[in-house]
Amino acid sequence: MRAYSGPGSALGALGASAKPLPVASLDTRRARHSSTTANVWSCARALGQRLSGADASIPHSASAARPGAAFGHASWKRTLSIAGAAPEGSGSGAPAAPTVPLDTSAAHRPTTPFPLTTTVGGTPIRQGGGYKLPPPEIASIVDAPAQPSLSYSPDRKTFLQLTRPPSLPPIFEMARPELKLAGLRVDPDLYARSKMSYYLDISIVPATEVVPAPQEKCKTVSGYPAGSWLNYVSWSPDGTHIAFTVRSPGGPGDPPRKPLELWLADPATGACRPAMPAAPGSTEPRHRLNTVFDDYAWLDDSTLVAAVLPAGLTAPPSRPPLPPGPKISDNTAGRKSQNRTWPDLLKDEYDIALFEHYGVSELVRLDVTTGQTVTIGQPRMYIEVDPSPDGQYLLVTWLERPYSTAVPCGRFPRRTQLWRRDGSLVREIAALPLAEDIPIAFNSCRAGPRGISWRDDAPAEIYWMEAQDGGDPAVEVSPRDVVYALTAEAAAASPDAAPRQIAATDLRCGGVAWCDNDLAVVFESWYKTRRSVWWRFSPSDPAAPKTIIFDRNYEDVYTDPGSPLTRRTEWGTYAIARVTPDPVTLAALRDAAAKAAAAASVASAGSADEEPSPAAESAAAAGGTNGGGPAGALRTVVSTLHNGTGKTVTAEGLASGQGTWLLFSGSGASPEGNKPFLDLRHLESGETYRLWQSSPPAYESMGSLMSDTDPHAPLTVEGMALMMSRETSTDPPQTYLRTFHDAGTRCEERQVTNFPHPYPQLRELRREVIRYPRSDGVMLTATLYLPPGYDQETHGPLPCIFWAYPREFKTKEAAGQMRRSPHQFTSIGSTSPTLWLTRGYAVLDGPTLPIVADVVESTDSSGSAGPPPEPNDTFIEQLTDGARAAVNEVVKRGVADPARISVGGHSYGAFMTANLVAHAPDLFAAGIARTGAYNRTLTPFGFQNEERTLWQAPEVYSRMSPFMMAHKTNKPLLLIHGEDDNNPGTFPLQSERFFQALKGHGATTRLVLLPHESHGYRAYESIMHCLYEQDQWIERYAGHGRLDPAYQTEDSAASPDGSASE
């Protein structure tokens, strides 16, 4: 069952740096999203997630986020909102950087206009309605059909092809009744999260077929009510059953919407049936699911446990006609409690009654062969039910009173117990009180046991972490975290069995990744220093010395070693994949490494103090066939080293394959761009061989192991098979199955997907990753797009859209690193600025705007050294300097008209936009700010990556607020915001008040509020109208001037005497 990581939960999720493969496969037991391994190993994700078909999930904790990269990911990010919503933050405000004049002379105007369509959009989506369509060239891309999702069976012989809806959901689906309770948004008809996405059907396809598979090769799952929407699809551990949920769309002519019903399908025939059918004489299933917090999980091949509506459920409570009394909050005890601006909190006793009504569930154990169910436990507010890998025990967590009106439900009191599968209590693991006082700083966490989970490599052993600093990073203590473990068998044998300490860390522990009894990896990190440490230990002998694997600055992507690959265990979980290389393979790898080193030496011949040339690097990573191949680049050779168990690995033992060999897959960031790789690494010595690396002109990345169907068979390089994604700048990503032979020097491939180009009208667009310096020397990166058919000599400079999102860094060196590839396909989202390539615009997408801490020295009023500088101390100076460098670059190239450059962004990018039009009005003709925050005094306890409060850094908060610059904002600024924004810090009030401030000072501005939309927009009508508004704003103030006569603005609706009508 999906693990709870809700608002205020113990730790936020890890943000993967790698782009996911277009093929996903399922964890056959559970969607253990809170499992450390599931969060950490990006390579396992394609095989480790159940497909819920639901976008909605619980918001993560701000205070509990784990800054600092672990296992090759870009960084731990503070996640402040519902998953999928980008964190919002802000900048700084100060005098603008010295300007470099832009040439706006007529010489830069086109001599031959770029051929343009004359469409303007504005067609009403519904007769008489206010929602408008953008121009058809934009709408046609947004309307492109979605690709299906895939899910491989446990034996990898078949997969599920799940059809997604052909378009965006209609506004009526977003307008369904919705309850906002304790940080959650609940659909009261479904007893589920609101606004879930869904699948339309499921087909069973042989793994030898290429997707999209022809209809005659597909076995469609049938027998459930026609037209139903499907969610929470999963395989049983042995692949003999497929479970999924069914619900009515609730449209005209459909059955009424009710809580989700669980169904089962036979993969051999495609026939399906209700999992808990109606009793004789009834039309209702015996149980319907309550998926507000959890859903279901497999215990074994034929048994699952599910969260259902409690027996005897009464009608929801009604709001009292009169308030029972005043709402009172007090802090008479004088406790210090600082919190971010959480949304959707409980407000009164009525909200509490609703929260309990919709959140309480009952647990049932279901035999899928007989349909018999057994109730286990009492009805409670269960937020997570996690079966042990062997299915004999359950880790059960629920919420308890007292609730809070100050924090979301992830910080409410909670209790975690260990149960046998029949529901009998073995032992209580944790009873945590209300947590309203978690510090707002990074590396803060909840006091007491956190991250309680099962070892992935053992049948039934629990582990958890406990902060020794009370969860406060300001407290100096060593160790800072301790990791404990306890077997269920020991706990069942004696209720007083003491957990054993298996690890201790001096930084904040992010979790443990498990391999076997001889190998586990702990990772710890610290935000202030950007330090990340991974080290190994032996679970069977935790007292043995630990061995550091990597100790690095996680912002430095050039030294990112990647993430260890995982393999499926006998219990259906995923653990670190240990490789057993034979002597012949190792000899071949060493031979390939020697040849690559010799080639690199020849290629880099020259001055002794020259940097290695790109040719040398290419030679050192000598590619194979199909755009990428084995490299054989030997990194490090150490003949003797002690490992974590105190044993010695000799050179002879190393040559024979002794010791610990793991596979590491990473993004391969380099000055030339990302070049994903697959390494074979010997942990004891550090000896590393590059088995494969992506090479131009393709961009490839490795995914999950597919040759792990027999969990007891040793994993060897010979015959090893992995999923792989390949794309080029002109061809969309496709998935392949790659099998290694001859010590990895030869590979064979089988294509898995063959999706058509999603927008052939843009097949000939021009995409270039450009590099240019900021005034202080920091190298910046952007992706420049030019429309198909554009010729610079003929058409001259174009209007340009500048779309960005700032990011903080500790050092200039890290800020200037390259983090993208020139060979990737251009994926265009439904609100992407690259849509305007169809309208004849140049697009500068993602220009890096680093805000760096070490750009200035910090001094106090006496001139003495002050506290260490923070990035936001010079936010405005660095923001405008970076924007100026980017604008100068595209103008210098002759592709952008300096008088027609617009700037835009979403969330923190909207905040950036408002600051740039205020502080650098000479750079931009207009701005588009979507769903931003503009007054930092409304987020007084920190925002984005700012840890200081308003009272600790009042000048920073004020200077960073574009609200304070409303009187100096004289460029047109379009504000768009979802009326139901659920992201902390970006409440709709931010845009409403900013609009009033701008209007009050005569600025050219427009505010568009999208009903029923949250931080990210989803409804068809909302997205289409948003694009229409953006198109008209750009066309009017920074574009080609193709205006919809019906586009209403105050200046177009002026009264005869010239005064604007309200």
Buried (B, 14 or more C-beta within 10 A) or exposed (E): BBBBBBBBBBBBBBBBBBBBBBBBBBBBBBBBBBBBBBBBBBBBBBBBBBBBBBBBBBBBBBBBBBBBBBBBBBBBBBBBBBBEBBBBBBBBBBEBBEEEEBEBEEEBEEEEEBEEEEBBBBBEBEEEEEBBBBBBBBBEBBBBEEBBBBBBBBEBEBBBBBBBBEBBBBBEBBEBEBBBBBBBBBBBBBBBBBBBBBBBBBBBBEBEBBBBBEEEBBBEBEBBEEEBBBBBBBBBBBBBBBBBBBBBBBEEEEEEBBBBBBBBBBBEEBEBEBBBBEEEEEEEBBBBBBBBBBBBBBBBBBBBBBBBBBEEBEEEBEEEEEEEEEEEEEEEEEEEEBBBBBBBBBEBBBBBBBBBBBBBBBBBBBBBEEBEBBBBBEBBBBBBBBBBBBBBBBBBBBBBEEBBBBBBBBBBBBBBBBBBBEBEEBBEBBEBBBBBBBBBBBBBBBBBBBBBBBBBBBBBBBBBBBBBBBBBBEEEEEBBBBBBBBBBBBBBEEEEBEBBBBBBBEBBBBBBBBBBEBBBBBBBBBBBEBBBBBBBBBBEEBEBEBBEBBEBBBBBBEEBBBBBBBBBBEBBBBBBBBBEBBEEBBEBBBEBBEEBBEBBEEBBEEEEEEEEBEEBBBBBBBBBEBBBBBBBBBEEBEEEBEBBBEEEBEEEBBEEBBBBBBBBBBBBBBEBBBBBBBBBBBBBBBBBBBBBBBBBEBBBBBBBBBBBBEBEEEBBBBEBBBBBBBBBBBBBBBBBBBBBEBBBBEBEEEEBBEBEEBBEEBEEBBBEBBBBEBBBEBBBBBBBBBBEEBEBEEBBBBBBBBBBBBBBBBBBBBBBBBBBBBBBBBEBEBBBBBBBBBBBBBBBBBBBBBBBBBBEEBEEEEEEEEEEBBBBBBBBBBBBBBBBBBBBBBBEBBBBBBBBBBBBBBBBBBBBBBBBBBBBBBBBBBBBBBBBBBBBEBBBBBBBBBBBBBEEBBEBBBBBBBBBBBEEBBBBBBBBBBBBBBBBBBBBEBBBBBBBBBBEBEBBBBBBBBBBBBBBBBBBBBBBBBBBBBBBBBBBBBBBEBBBEEBEBBEEEEEEEEEEEE
